[in-house]
Amino acid sequence: MQSIPRAKVTNCENVMTSMLSQANQEGQQDKAYSVSIRLNALAIIIVKNQLSPAATSELLMKEAAKYEAQAVGGL
């Protein structure tokens, strides 16, 4: 059995590392976009319903709890 030259292995490792890095960056961008959409939706709810500061705070805390549950559940 012939071994693969180290240069080819290193090149493949570099390509894989680059691909994984790009996928991670795209995932982060997708998450940021999703959060921005959700924040805009919350802002619309707040304005449309003329929520008081207390109601706005409650709404934001509930939303934060959802994100926290996702983060903890994703571990």
Phi and psi in radians as a Rosetta constraint file:
Dihedral C 1 N 2 CA 2 C 2 CIRCULARHARMONIC -1.583 0.35
Dihedral N 2 CA 2 C 2 N 3 CIRCULARHARMONIC 2.445 0.35
Dihedral C 2 N 3 CA 3 C 3 CIRCULARHARMONIC -1.522 0.35
Dihedral N 3 CA 3 C 3 N 4 CIRCULARHARMONIC 2.693 0.35
Dihedral C 3 N 4 CA 4 C 4 CIRCULARHARMONIC -1.451 0.35
Dihedral N 4 CA 4 C 4 N 5 CIRCULARHARMONIC 2.304 0.35
Dihedral C 4 N 5 CA 5 C 5 CIRCULARHARMONIC -0.988 0.35
Dihedral N 5 CA 5 C 5 N 6 CIRCULARHARMONIC 2.463 0.35
Dihedral C 5 N 6 CA 6 C 6 CIRCULARHARMONIC -1.028 0.35
Dihedral N 6 CA 6 C 6 N 7 CIRCULARHARMONIC -0.610 0.35
Dihedral C 6 N 7 CA 7 C 7 CIRCULARHARMONIC -1.056 0.35
Dihedral N 7 CA 7 C 7 N 8 CIRCULARHARMONIC -0.704 0.35
Dihedral C 7 N 8 CA 8 C 8 CIRCULARHARMONIC -1.207 0.35
Dihedral N 8 CA 8 C 8 N 9 CIRCULARHARMONIC -0.691 0.35
Dihedral C 8 N 9 CA 9 C 9 CIRCULARHARMONIC -1.108 0.35
Dihedral N 9 CA 9 C 9 N 10 CIRCULARHARMONIC -0.802 0.35
Dihedral C 9 N 10 CA 10 C 10 CIRCULARHARMONIC -1.064 0.35
Dihedral N 10 CA 10 C 10 N 11 CIRCULARHARMONIC -0.736 0.35
Dihedral C 10 N 11 CA 11 C 11 CIRCULARHARMONIC -1.090 0.35
Dihedral N 11 CA 11 C 11 N 12 CIRCULARHARMONIC -0.756 0.35
Dihedral C 11 N 12 CA 12 C 12 CIRCULARHARMONIC -1.102 0.35
Dihedral N 12 CA 12 C 12 N 13 CIRCULARHARMONIC -0.714 0.35
Dihedral C 12 N 13 CA 13 C 13 CIRCULARHARMONIC -1.088 0.35
Dihedral N 13 CA 13 C 13 N 14 CIRCULARHARMONIC -0.732 0.35
Dihedral C 13 N 14 CA 14 C 14 CIRCULARHARMONIC -1.105 0.35
Dihedral N 14 CA 14 C 14 N 15 CIRCULARHARMONIC -0.720 0.35
Dihedral C 14 N 15 CA 15 C 15 CIRCULARHARMONIC -1.131 0.35
Dihedral N 15 CA 15 C 15 N 16 CIRCULARHARMONIC -0.788 0.35
Dihedral C 15 N 16 CA 16 C 16 CIRCULARHARMONIC -1.105 0.35
Dihedral N 16 CA 16 C 16 N 17 CIRCULARHARMONIC -0.747 0.35
Dihedral C 16 N 17 CA 17 C 17 CIRCULARHARMONIC -1.071 0.35
Dihedral N 17 CA 17 C 17 N 18 CIRCULARHARMONIC -0.750 0.35
Dihedral C 17 N 18 CA 18 C 18 CIRCULARHARMONIC -1.115 0.35
Dihedral N 18 CA 18 C 18 N 19 CIRCULARHARMONIC -0.755 0.35
Dihedral C 18 N 19 CA 19 C 19 CIRCULARHARMONIC -1.121 0.35
Dihedral N 19 CA 19 C 19 N 20 CIRCULARHARMONIC -0.745 0.35
Dihedral C 19 N 20 CA 20 C 20 CIRCULARHARMONIC -1.154 0.35
Dihedral N 20 CA 20 C 20 N 21 CIRCULARHARMONIC -0.677 0.35
Dihedral C 20 N 21 CA 21 C 21 CIRCULARHARMONIC -1.105 0.35
Dihedral N 21 CA 21 C 21 N 22 CIRCULARHARMONIC -0.764 0.35
Dihedral C 21 N 22 CA 22 C 22 CIRCULARHARMONIC -1.127 0.35
Dihedral N 22 CA 22 C 22 N 23 CIRCULARHARMONIC -0.742 0.35
Dihedral C 22 N 23 CA 23 C 23 CIRCULARHARMONIC -1.101 0.35
Dihedral N 23 CA 23 C 23 N 24 CIRCULARHARMONIC -0.705 0.35
Dihedral C 23 N 24 CA 24 C 24 CIRCULARHARMONIC -1.112 0.35
Dihedral N 24 CA 24 C 24 N 25 CIRCULARHARMONIC -0.765 0.35
Dihedral C 24 N 25 CA 25 C 25 CIRCULARHARMONIC -1.087 0.35
Dihedral N 25 CA 25 C 25 N 26 CIRCULARHARMONIC -0.746 0.35
Dihedral C 25 N 26 CA 26 C 26 CIRCULARHARMONIC -1.124 0.35
Dihedral N 26 CA 26 C 26 N 27 CIRCULARHARMONIC -0.656 0.35
Dihedral C 26 N 27 CA 27 C 27 CIRCULARHARMONIC -1.117 0.35
Dihedral N 27 CA 27 C 27 N 28 CIRCULARHARMONIC -0.724 0.35
Dihedral C 27 N 28 CA 28 C 28 CIRCULARHARMONIC -1.125 0.35
Dihedral N 28 CA 28 C 28 N 29 CIRCULARHARMONIC -0.694 0.35
Dihedral C 28 N 29 CA 29 C 29 CIRCULARHARMONIC -1.137 0.35
Dihedral N 29 CA 29 C 29 N 30 CIRCULARHARMONIC -0.710 0.35
Dihedral C 29 N 30 CA 30 C 30 CIRCULARHARMONIC -1.099 0.35
Dihedral N 30 CA 30 C 30 N 31 CIRCULARHARMONIC -0.739 0.35
Dihedral C 30 N 31 CA 31 C 31 CIRCULARHARMONIC -1.088 0.35
Dihedral N 31 CA 31 C 31 N 32 CIRCULARHARMONIC -0.794 0.35
Dihedral C 31 N 32 CA 32 C 32 CIRCULARHARMONIC -1.065 0.35
Dihedral N 32 CA 32 C 32 N 33 CIRCULARHARMONIC -0.718 0.35
Dihedral C 32 N 33 CA 33 C 33 CIRCULARHARMONIC -1.132 0.35
Dihedral N 33 CA 33 C 33 N 34 CIRCULARHARMONIC -0.734 0.35
Dihedral C 33 N 34 CA 34 C 34 CIRCULARHARMONIC -1.079 0.35
Dihedral N 34 CA 34 C 34 N 35 CIRCULARHARMONIC -0.742 0.35
Dihedral C 34 N 35 CA 35 C 35 CIRCULARHARMONIC -1.135 0.35
Dihedral N 35 CA 35 C 35 N 36 CIRCULARHARMONIC -0.710 0.35
Dihedral C 35 N 36 CA 36 C 36 CIRCULARHARMONIC -1.118 0.35
Dihedral N 36 CA 36 C 36 N 37 CIRCULARHARMONIC -0.669 0.35
Dihedral C 36 N 37 CA 37 C 37 CIRCULARHARMONIC -1.115 0.35
Dihedral N 37 CA 37 C 37 N 38 CIRCULARHARMONIC -0.763 0.35
Dihedral C 37 N 38 CA 38 C 38 CIRCULARHARMONIC -1.146 0.35
Dihedral N 38 CA 38 C 38 N 39 CIRCULARHARMONIC -0.716 0.35
Dihedral C 38 N 39 CA 39 C 39 CIRCULARHARMONIC -1.098 0.35
Dihedral N 39 CA 39 C 39 N 40 CIRCULARHARMONIC -0.699 0.35
Dihedral C 39 N 40 CA 40 C 40 CIRCULARHARMONIC -1.108 0.35
Dihedral N 40 CA 40 C 40 N 41 CIRCULARHARMONIC -0.709 0.35
Dihedral C 40 N 41 CA 41 C 41 CIRCULARHARMONIC -1.095 0.35
Dihedral N 41 CA 41 C 41 N 42 CIRCULARHARMONIC -0.735 0.35
Dihedral C 41 N 42 CA 42 C 42 CIRCULARHARMONIC -1.111 0.35
Dihedral N 42 CA 42 C 42 N 43 CIRCULARHARMONIC -0.720 0.35
Dihedral C 42 N 43 CA 43 C 43 CIRCULARHARMONIC -1.068 0.35
Dihedral N 43 CA 43 C 43 N 44 CIRCULARHARMONIC -0.709 0.35
Dihedral C 43 N 44 CA 44 C 44 CIRCULARHARMONIC -1.112 0.35
Dihedral N 44 CA 44 C 44 N 45 CIRCULARHARMONIC -0.747 0.35
Dihedral C 44 N 45 CA 45 C 45 CIRCULARHARMONIC -1.065 0.35
Dihedral N 45 CA 45 C 45 N 46 CIRCULARHARMONIC -0.780 0.35
Dihedral C 45 N 46 CA 46 C 46 CIRCULARHARMONIC -1.073 0.35
Dihedral N 46 CA 46 C 46 N 47 CIRCULARHARMONIC -0.820 0.35
Dihedral C 46 N 47 CA 47 C 47 CIRCULARHARMONIC -1.238 0.35
Dihedral N 47 CA 47 C 47 N 48 CIRCULARHARMONIC -0.813 0.35
Dihedral C 47 N 48 CA 48 C 48 CIRCULARHARMONIC -1.056 0.35
Dihedral N 48 CA 48 C 48 N 49 CIRCULARHARMONIC -0.696 0.35
Dihedral C 48 N 49 CA 49 C 49 CIRCULARHARMONIC -1.654 0.35
Dihedral N 49 CA 49 C 49 N 50 CIRCULARHARMONIC 0.048 0.35
Dihedral C 49 N 50 CA 50 C 50 CIRCULARHARMONIC 0.819 0.35
Dihedral N 50 CA 50 C 50 N 51 CIRCULARHARMONIC 0.923 0.35
Dihedral C 50 N 51 CA 51 C 51 CIRCULARHARMONIC -1.173 0.35
Dihedral N 51 CA 51 C 51 N 52 CIRCULARHARMONIC 2.504 0.35
Dihedral C 51 N 52 CA 52 C 52 CIRCULARHARMONIC -1.251 0.35
Dihedral N 52 CA 52 C 52 N 53 CIRCULARHARMONIC 2.875 0.35
Dihedral C 52 N 53 CA 53 C 53 CIRCULARHARMONIC -0.982 0.35
Dihedral N 53 CA 53 C 53 N 54 CIRCULARHARMONIC -0.672 0.35
Dihedral C 53 N 54 CA 54 C 54 CIRCULARHARMONIC -1.159 0.35
Dihedral N 54 CA 54 C 54 N 55 CIRCULARHARMONIC -0.760 0.35
Dihedral C 54 N 55 CA 55 C 55 CIRCULARHARMONIC -1.171 0.35
Dihedral N 55 CA 55 C 55 N 56 CIRCULARHARMONIC -0.655 0.35
Dihedral C 55 N 56 CA 56 C 56 CIRCULARHARMONIC -1.088 0.35
Dihedral N 56 CA 56 C 56 N 57 CIRCULARHARMONIC -0.776 0.35
Dihedral C 56 N 57 CA 57 C 57 CIRCULARHARMONIC -1.077 0.35
Dihedral N 57 CA 57 C 57 N 58 CIRCULARHARMONIC -0.739 0.35
Dihedral C 57 N 58 CA 58 C 58 CIRCULARHARMONIC -1.090 0.35
Dihedral N 58 CA 58 C 58 N 59 CIRCULARHARMONIC -0.772 0.35
Dihedral C 58 N 59 CA 59 C 59 CIRCULARHARMONIC -1.048 0.35
Dihedral N 59 CA 59 C 59 N 60 CIRCULARHARMONIC -0.803 0.35
Dihedral C 59 N 60 CA 60 C 60 CIRCULARHARMONIC -1.159 0.35
Dihedral N 60 CA 60 C 60 N 61 CIRCULARHARMONIC -0.648 0.35
Dihedral C 60 N 61 CA 61 C 61 CIRCULARHARMONIC -1.168 0.35
Dihedral N 61 CA 61 C 61 N 62 CIRCULARHARMONIC -0.675 0.35
Dihedral C 61 N 62 CA 62 C 62 CIRCULARHARMONIC -1.112 0.35
Dihedral N 62 CA 62 C 62 N 63 CIRCULARHARMONIC -0.733 0.35
Dihedral C 62 N 63 CA 63 C 63 CIRCULARHARMONIC -1.132 0.35
Dihedral N 63 CA 63 C 63 N 64 CIRCULARHARMONIC -0.749 0.35
Dihedral C 63 N 64 CA 64 C 64 CIRCULARHARMONIC -1.057 0.35
Dihedral N 64 CA 64 C 64 N 65 CIRCULARHARMONIC -0.679 0.35
Dihedral C 64 N 65 CA 65 C 65 CIRCULARHARMONIC -1.112 0.35
Dihedral N 65 CA 65 C 65 N 66 CIRCULARHARMONIC -0.642 0.35
Dihedral C 65 N 66 CA 66 C 66 CIRCULARHARMONIC -1.098 0.35
Dihedral N 66 CA 66 C 66 N 67 CIRCULARHARMONIC -0.788 0.35
Dihedral C 66 N 67 CA 67 C 67 CIRCULARHARMONIC -1.123 0.35
Dihedral N 67 CA 67 C 67 N 68 CIRCULARHARMONIC -0.687 0.35
Dihedral C 67 N 68 CA 68 C 68 CIRCULARHARMONIC -1.121 0.35
Dihedral N 68 CA 68 C 68 N 69 CIRCULARHARMONIC -0.731 0.35
Dihedral C 68 N 69 CA 69 C 69 CIRCULARHARMONIC -1.096 0.35
Dihedral N 69 CA 69 C 69 N 70 CIRCULARHARMONIC -0.683 0.35
Dihedral C 69 N 70 CA 70 C 70 CIRCULARHARMONIC -1.112 0.35
Dihedral N 70 CA 70 C 70 N 71 CIRCULARHARMONIC -0.745 0.35
Dihedral C 70 N 71 CA 71 C 71 CIRCULARHARMONIC -1.145 0.35
Dihedral N 71 CA 71 C 71 N 72 CIRCULARHARMONIC -0.766 0.35
Dihedral C 71 N 72 CA 72 C 72 CIRCULARHARMONIC -1.216 0.35
Dihedral N 72 CA 72 C 72 N 73 CIRCULARHARMONIC -0.693 0.35
Dihedral C 72 N 73 CA 73 C 73 CIRCULARHARMONIC -1.195 0.35
Dihedral N 73 CA 73 C 73 N 74 CIRCULARHARMONIC -0.448 0.35
Dihedral C 73 N 74 CA 74 C 74 CIRCULARHARMONIC -1.419 0.35
Dihedral N 74 CA 74 C 74 N 75 CIRCULARHARMONIC -0.129 0.35
